[in-house]
Amino acid sequence: MALVVRYVDRSGWVRERFLDLVHVKDTTTKTLKREICAVLSHHNLNLQNIRGQGYDGASNMRGEWNGLQALFMKECPYAYYIHCLAHQLQLALVAASREVPQIHTFFQQLIFVVNVVTSSSKRHDELQATQLAEIEHLVEIEGLETGKGLNQIGTLQRPGDTRWSSHYKSISSLLRMYCATRLVLANIASEGTTYAQRGDALNGVKLLMSFEFVFNIHVVKEIMAITDGLCQALQLKTQDIVNAMHLVCTTKTLLQTLRNDGWESLLHNVKVFCEKNGVTVPDMDSPYVDVLKSIRQQSRQKDNVTMEHHYRVDIFMAAIDRQLQELNARFSERATELLILSAALNPRDGYKSFNIEHICKLARDFYPIDFTEHEKDHLSYELQHYWLDIPIHPVLKNLTTLGDLCQGLVTTEKIKDYPLVSRLIRLVLTLPASTATTERAFSAMKIVKTNLRSKMEDDFLKDYLIVYIEKEIAETLSEDAIIDAFYMMKERRAQLK
């Protein structure tokens, strides 16, 4: 279990630092809590000073009643749990594939096609050679833009629910290599050494040449192109919770805009793609025959549903609606109220969200032990001065994030004039927007502890990981100083003997 601490330093910078790697044999919540408390105690960190906690999607960690977050909340009721926003996005994408039958089927077909084409190095080489030939032909007829970094030879990527943006990259790679992939599948279907290879490849060709597969891949690409920006932003160490919420809101707005106004342009792009690649486009005004309804109604189609209605309502709108529902449903009432009140501190758009009543309520209801009764009463007066000063300050008036505001208050020394506001901003900044740093730290263990070092003890592994992960700190250390320290240690041990 990787443990990372998030804090704001004296200069106002948000820091996330790898603290320890805990070897846990028993994954019950009580054992996990005991191990975390032991690490915090070892580093002289008080449990009562925790103001935020975040874990991955495991139920034993995030459970509201019996999870690890609930145990910490019992001892420290102000250690607010914010479910990892990055995981919320991943869960929304997975939900879209599961809840809309056509999208779920599409992802199964996508994985099937990718596996058939990339199952061996020979096919991988053939795919790249075919792509290279296609690029050379397009460049020769001036059908492709050339330049530095353009037209790179790539490969198909498998989608995975736990890998950042893997679905979007997988879809984009297949669209980019559509012709090459189809040619490779056609070659395997005609020249494969076994009936299984030929049969799978033939099925893959049929999928790529079907209008529904082409339509679905364009729909999912449009949706994930919107959500990918949020997914990437949530991996930043300095991402604050208020700015993350703003990104969630803009993502939902763009999805809603796509739902309302994006159908015509999407259908046009799909038709152009089909005409270019020889895929048959059905008549959108013709009736759509639903297999399930046909069975239930004994082959009598009572509902006059057109092809356009099926693709627009049953797939396009349904996929977007599932995404919006998931993004709207991933916050508890307490967490939502905390985020709404915290937004009053956001400097974006000229401090448009500033609200003295909300800020005072935030300090009074969510961080009561961090402010004395006198400070709670005085906060409203300090905020009045703050409102007349900060939004027009030449350095602080055009900021966009809480992190920038916190740093600006330090550099301009306004922290001395508004210490209570600064303290409240720092408390909000400790709320984790993402567990990406923790997941990267745990993934680093696989790089450090290789087969050659499989017998590495836990203590040495932790020390090794700290140096490997916190490179910017390790770079400040002098090799000579380290050698001298070990040399002095050797001398002291000799004297003790």
C-alpha positions in Angstrom: 0.0 0.0 0.0 1.5 3.3 -1.1 1.0 6.3 1.2 1.3 9.8 -0.1 0.8 13.0 1.9 -0.7 16.2 0.4 0.1 19.6 2.0 0.7 23.2 1.3 4.2 24.5 2.0 5.3 27.9 3.4 5.5 29.3 -0.1 1.9 28.4 -0.9 2.7 25.5 -3.2 0.6 22.4 -3.1 2.9 19.4 -2.6 2.3 15.6 -2.8 5.1 13.5 -1.4 5.6 9.8 -1.3 5.8 8.9 2.4 6.0 5.1 2.7 5.2 1.8 1.1 3.4 -0.5 3.6 3.5 -4.3 3.4 0.0 -5.3 4.4 -0.7 -9.1 4.8 -4.2 -8.6 6.0 -6.4 -6.2 4.0 -9.1 -5.7 6.5 -9.9 -2.0 7.3 -8.7 -2.2 10.9 -5.3 -3.5 9.8 -5.0 -0.9 7.1 -5.8 1.9 9.5 -3.4 0.6 12.1 -0.6 0.4 9.5 -1.3 4.0 8.3 -1.4 5.3 11.8 2.0 3.6 12.5 3.6 5.4 9.6 2.1 8.8 10.5 3.3 8.3 14.1 6.8 7.4 12.9 7.0 10.7 11.0 5.5 12.7 14.0 2.3 13.4 12.1 -0.8 13.8 14.2 -3.9 11.9 13.1 -6.1 14.8 14.3 -4.4 17.2 11.8 -5.7 15.2 8.8 -8.1 17.4 6.7 -8.6 15.2 3.7 -8.3 11.6 2.6 -8.6 9.8 -0.7 -8.3 6.2 -2.0 -8.8 4.2 -5.1 -12.0 2.5 -6.0 -11.6 -0.5 -3.7 -14.7 -1.0 -1.5 -12.7 -1.8 1.6 -11.0 1.7 1.3 -13.9 4.0 0.3 -16.8 2.3 2.0 -19.0 4.9 3.6 -20.0 2.8 6.6 -17.4 0.1 7.1 -14.5 1.3 4.8 -11.2 2.8 5.8 -12.4 6.3 5.3 -15.2 5.7 7.8 -12.7 4.5 10.5 -10.7 7.7 10.1 -13.8 9.9 10.1 -14.7 8.4 13.5 -11.5 9.5 15.1 -11.1 12.7 13.0 -14.5 13.9 11.8 -12.8 16.7 9.7 -10.7 14.3 7.6 -13.2 14.7 4.7 -13.2 11.9 2.1 -13.3 13.0 -1.5 -13.7 10.1 -3.9 -11.0 10.3 -6.5 -12.3 12.4 -9.4 -10.1 10.6 -11.8 -11.7 7.3 -10.8 -15.1 9.0 -11.2 -14.3 9.6 -14.8 -13.1 6.1 -15.3 -16.2 4.7 -13.7 -18.3 6.9 -15.9 -16.7 5.5 -19.0 -17.0 2.0 -17.8 -20.7 2.6 -16.9 -21.3 3.9 -20.4 -19.9 0.6 -21.9 -22.0 -1.5 -19.5 -25.3 0.3 -19.4 -25.8 0.9 -23.2 -25.9 -2.5 -24.8 -24.7 -1.4 -28.2 -21.7 0.4 -26.6 -20.9 -2.6 -24.4 -21.0 -4.8 -27.5 -18.8 -2.3 -29.4 -16.0 -2.5 -26.7 -16.1 -6.3 -26.9 -15.7 -6.1 -30.6 -12.9 -3.5 -30.3 -10.9 -5.7 -28.0 -11.5 -8.7 -30.3 -10.2 -6.8 -33.4 -7.2 -5.5 -31.5 -6.3 -8.9 -30.1 -6.6 -10.6 -33.6 -4.3 -8.1 -35.2 -1.7 -7.7 -32.5 -1.6 -11.3 -31.2 1.8 -12.0 -32.7 4.9 -10.0 -33.6 4.5 -11.1 -37.3 1.1 -9.5 -37.5 2.3 -6.5 -35.7 5.1 -6.1 -38.3 2.7 -6.6 -41.1 0.4 -3.9 -39.7 3.2 -1.4 -39.5 4.4 -2.3 -43.0 0.9 -1.8 -44.4 0.5 1.5 -42.6 3.9 2.7 -43.9 2.8 1.8 -47.5 -0.4 3.6 -47.1 1.3 6.8 -45.7 3.8 6.7 -48.6 1.0 6.5 -51.1 -1.0 9.4 -49.6 2.1 11.5 -49.4 2.9 10.8 -53.0 -0.6 11.9 -54.2 -0.5 14.9 -51.7 -3.4 13.5 -49.8 -1.7 13.8 -46.5 -0.1 16.7 -44.7 3.6 16.3 -44.0 5.8 17.8 -41.3 7.9 17.1 -38.2 6.2 14.7 -35.8 3.4 13.9 -38.3 2.4 10.5 -39.7 4.2 8.4 -37.1 4.1 4.6 -37.5 2.1 3.3 -34.5 0.2 0.3 -33.4 -3.2 -0.6 -32.0 -3.7 -0.2 -28.3 -5.8 -2.4 -26.0 -8.4 -0.6 -23.9 -8.3 -1.1 -20.1 -10.6 0.2 -17.5 -7.8 1.0 -15.0 -5.4 2.7 -17.5 -5.6 6.4 -18.1 -7.3 7.3 -21.3 -6.7 3.8 -22.7 -10.2 3.6 -24.3 -9.7 6.9 -26.1 -6.2 6.0 -27.3 -7.4 2.6 -28.5 -10.3 4.1 -30.5 -8.1 6.8 -31.9 -5.4 4.3 -33.0 -7.9 2.1 -34.7 -9.5 5.0 -36.6 -6.0 6.2 -37.6 -5.0 2.7 -38.8 -8.4 1.6 -40.1 -7.3 0.8 -43.7 -4.1 -1.0 -42.6 -6.0 -3.0 -40.0 -8.6 -4.1 -42.5 -6.0 -5.2 -45.0 -4.1 -7.2 -42.4 -7.3 -8.9 -41.3 -8.2 -9.7 -45.0 -4.7 -11.2 -45.5 -5.1 -13.4 -42.4 -8.6 -14.4 -43.5 -7.3 -15.7 -46.8 -3.8 -17.0 -45.9 -4.1 -17.9 -42.2 -2.5 -21.2 -41.2 -5.4 -22.4 -39.1 -9.2 -22.3 -39.4 -9.4 -20.4 -36.1 -7.1 -17.6 -37.5 -9.0 -17.4 -40.7 -12.4 -17.4 -39.0 -11.4 -14.7 -36.4 -9.9 -12.5 -39.1 -13.0 -12.9 -41.3 -15.2 -11.9 -38.4 -13.0 -8.9 -37.8 -13.3 -7.8 -41.4 -17.1 -8.0 -41.2 -17.0 -5.9 -38.1 -14.9 -3.2 -39.6 -17.1 -3.1 -42.7 -20.4 -2.8 -40.7 -22.0 0.6 -40.4 -23.0 0.1 -36.8 -19.3 -0.6 -35.7 -18.1 2.5 -37.6 -20.9 4.6 -36.1 -20.2 3.4 -32.6 -16.5 4.1 -32.9 -17.2 7.7 -34.0 -19.7 8.2 -31.2 -17.4 7.0 -28.4 -14.5 8.9 -29.9 -16.5 12.2 -29.7 -17.6 11.5 -26.1 -14.1 10.5 -25.0 -12.4 13.4 -26.8 -14.4 15.7 -24.4 -13.7 13.7 -21.2 -10.1 13.0 -22.0 -9.0 16.6 -21.1 -10.5 16.1 -17.7 -8.9 12.7 -17.3 -5.4 14.2 -18.1 -5.9 17.2 -15.9 -6.8 15.1 -12.9 -3.3 13.5 -13.0 -1.6 16.7 -12.1 -0.1 16.8 -8.6 -1.1 20.4 -8.0 -4.7 20.1 -9.1 -7.0 21.6 -6.5 -10.5 20.3 -5.7 -12.3 23.5 -6.7 -10.6 23.7 -10.1 -11.2 20.0 -10.6 -14.9 20.6 -10.0 -14.8 23.4 -12.5 -13.4 20.9 -15.1 -16.1 18.4 -14.2 -18.7 21.1 -14.8 -17.2 22.2 -18.2 -17.0 18.5 -19.2 -20.7 18.0 -18.5 -21.6 21.2 -20.3 -19.7 20.1 -23.4 -21.3 16.6 -23.3 -24.7 18.3 -23.1 -23.9 20.5 -26.0 -22.8 17.5 -28.0 -26.1 15.8 -27.2 -28.2 18.8 -28.2 -26.3 20.1 -31.2 -23.8 17.4 -32.3 -25.9 14.9 -34.1 -25.8 16.4 -37.6 -22.1 16.9 -37.7 -21.4 13.4 -36.3 -23.6 11.7 -38.8 -22.0 13.7 -41.6 -18.5 12.6 -40.5 -19.6 9.0 -40.3 -21.1 9.1 -43.8 -17.9 10.7 -45.2 -15.8 8.0 -43.5 -18.0 5.2 -44.8 -17.9 6.5 -48.4 -14.1 6.8 -48.2 -13.7 3.2 -47.0 -16.5 1.5 -48.9 -18.8 0.9 -45.9 -22.5 0.6 -46.9 -24.6 3.4 -45.3 -28.2 2.4 -44.6 -31.2 4.6 -45.5 -31.8 6.6 -42.3 -35.5 6.9 -43.1 -36.0 3.2 -43.5 -37.6 1.2 -40.6 -35.3 -0.3 -38.0 -36.0 -3.9 -37.1 -35.3 -4.5 -33.4 -34.6 -8.2 -32.9 -35.8 -8.3 -29.3 -39.0 -6.6 -30.1 -39.5 -8.9 -33.1 -39.2 -11.9 -30.8 -41.6 -10.5 -28.1 -44.1 -9.4 -30.7 -43.9 -12.6 -32.7 -42.2 -11.0 -35.6 -44.7 -8.1 -35.9 -43.0 -4.7 -35.6 -45.7 -2.4 -34.2 -43.4 0.6 -33.5 -42.4 2.5 -36.5 -38.8 3.2 -35.4 -36.5 4.5 -38.1 -32.8 3.9 -38.5 -32.0 7.5 -37.6 -34.1 7.2 -34.4 -32.2 4.0 -33.4 -28.8 5.5 -33.9 -29.6 8.9 -32.6 -31.7 8.0 -29.5 -30.8 4.5 -28.6 -27.0 4.9 -29.0 -25.9 8.5 -29.4 -28.1 10.1 -26.8 -28.2 7.1 -24.5 -24.4 6.9 -24.3 -24.1 10.6 -23.4 -26.9 10.4 -20.9 -25.2 7.6 -19.1 -22.0 9.6 -18.8 -23.8 12.6 -17.4 -25.7 10.5 -14.9 -22.5 8.9 -13.6 -20.7 12.2 -13.3 -23.7 13.7 -11.5 -24.0 10.8 -9.0 -20.5 10.4 -7.7 -20.7 12.9 -4.9 -22.2 12.5 -1.4 -24.4 15.3 -0.1 -21.7 16.3 2.5 -18.9 16.3 -0.1 -21.1 18.3 -2.5 -21.9 21.0 0.1 -18.2 21.2 1.0 -17.2 21.7 -2.7 -20.0 24.3 -3.3 -18.9 26.3 -0.3 -15.2 26.0 -1.3 -16.0 27.4 -4.7 -16.6 30.7 -3.0 -12.9 31.1 -2.6 -12.2 30.4 -6.3 -10.5 33.5 -8.0 -11.6 32.5 -11.5 -13.4 35.1 -13.6 -12.5 38.0 -11.4 -13.6 36.3 -8.1 -17.1 35.9 -9.6 -17.9 33.2 -7.1 -16.9 35.1 -4.0 -19.5 34.9 -1.2 -18.8 36.0 2.3 -21.7 34.0 3.8 -20.5 30.7 2.1 -16.9 31.2 3.2 -17.9 31.8 6.8 -20.2 28.8 6.7 -17.3 26.7 5.3 -15.1 27.7 8.3 -17.9 27.3 10.9 -19.4 24.0 9.8 -16.5 22.1 8.1 -13.3 23.4 10.0 -14.5 24.4 13.4 -11.5 23.2 15.3 -9.1 25.1 13.0 -10.6 28.5 14.1 -11.3 29.9 17.5 -14.7 31.5 18.2 -13.1 34.9 18.0 -11.6 34.1 14.7 -14.9 32.8 13.3 -16.5 36.1 14.3 -13.7 38.2 12.9 -13.5 36.2 9.6 -16.5 38.1 8.1 -14.8 41.5 8.7 -11.5 40.2 7.3 -13.4 39.0 4.2 -14.9 42.5 3.7 -11.4 44.0 3.5 -10.3 41.1 1.3 -13.1 41.7 -1.2 -12.2 45.4 -1.6 -8.5 44.7 -1.9 -7.6 41.4 -3.6 -9.8 41.4 -6.8 -8.2 44.7 -7.9 -4.7 43.9 -6.9 -2.4 44.0 -10.0 -0.8 40.6 -9.2 -3.9 38.8 -7.8 -6.8 40.0 -10.0 -6.3 37.6 -13.0 -5.7 34.3 -11.2 -7.6 31.1 -12.1 -7.0 28.5 -9.4 -6.8 28.3 -5.6 -3.2 27.1 -5.8 -2.3 30.3 -7.7 -4.1 32.4 -5.2 -2.4 30.7 -2.3 1.0 31.4 -3.9 0.1 34.9 -4.7 -0.9 35.7 -1.2 2.6 34.6 0.0 4.6 36.4 -2.7 2.7 39.7 -2.2 2.8 39.2 1.6 -1.0 39.7 1.7 -0.9 36.6 3.9 -0.1 38.9 6.8 -3.2 41.0 6.1 -5.6 38.1 5.6 -4.2 35.2 7.7 -7.7 33.6 8.3 -8.5 33.5 4.6 -5.1 32.1 3.8 -5.6 29.4 6.4 -9.0 28.4 5.0 -7.6 28.3 1.4 -4.8 25.9 2.6 -7.3 23.7 4.3 -9.3 23.4 1.1 -6.2 22.7 -0.9 -5.4 19.7 1.2 -8.5 17.9 -0.2 -7.2 15.4 -2.7 -8.6 15.7 -6.2 -7.0 12.5 -7.4 -5.0 9.5 -6.3 -2.9 9.5 -9.4 0.3 10.3 -7.4 -0.4 7.3 -5.1 -1.0 5.0 -8.0 2.2 6.1 -9.7 4.1 5.5 -6.5 2.8 2.0 -6.2 3.5 1.3 -9.9 7.1 2.4 -9.4 7.5 -0.6 -7.1 7.2 -2.9 -10.2 10.0 -0.9 -11.9 12.3 -0.9 -8.9 11.7 -4.4 -7.6 12.6 -6.5 -10.7 13.2 -10.2 -10.9 16.9 -9.5 -10.2 16.0 -7.8 -7.0 13.1 -10.0 -5.9 14.7 -10.7 -2.5 14.8 -7.0 -1.6 13.7 -6.3 2.0 10.8 -3.9 2.7 13.0 -1.2 4.4 15.5 -1.1 1.6 12.7 -1.1 -1.0 11.0 1.9 0.7 14.3 3.8 0.8 15.0 3.0 -2.8 11.5 4.1 -3.8 11.8 7.5 -2.0 14.9 8.3 -4.0 13.4 7.0 -7.2 10.0 8.8 -6.9 11.1 12.0 -5.3 13.8 12.8 -8.0 13.6 16.5 -7.5 14.6 16.1 -3.9 17.2 13.5 -4.6 18.9 15.7 -7.2 19.6 18.3 -4.5 21.7 15.8 -2.6 25.5 15.7 -3.1 27.1 12.4 -3.8 30.2 13.4 -1.9 28.0 14.4 1.1 26.4 11.0 1.1 29.7 9.2 0.8 31.1 11.3 3.7 28.0 10.5 5.8 28.5 6.8 5.3 32.2 7.1 6.0 31.5 8.9 9.3 28.9 6.2 10.1 31.6 3.5 9.6 34.0 5.4 11.9 31.4 5.7 14.7 30.6 2.0 14.5 34.3 1.2 14.7 34.6 3.3 17.9 31.6 1.6 19.4 33.4 -1.8 18.9 
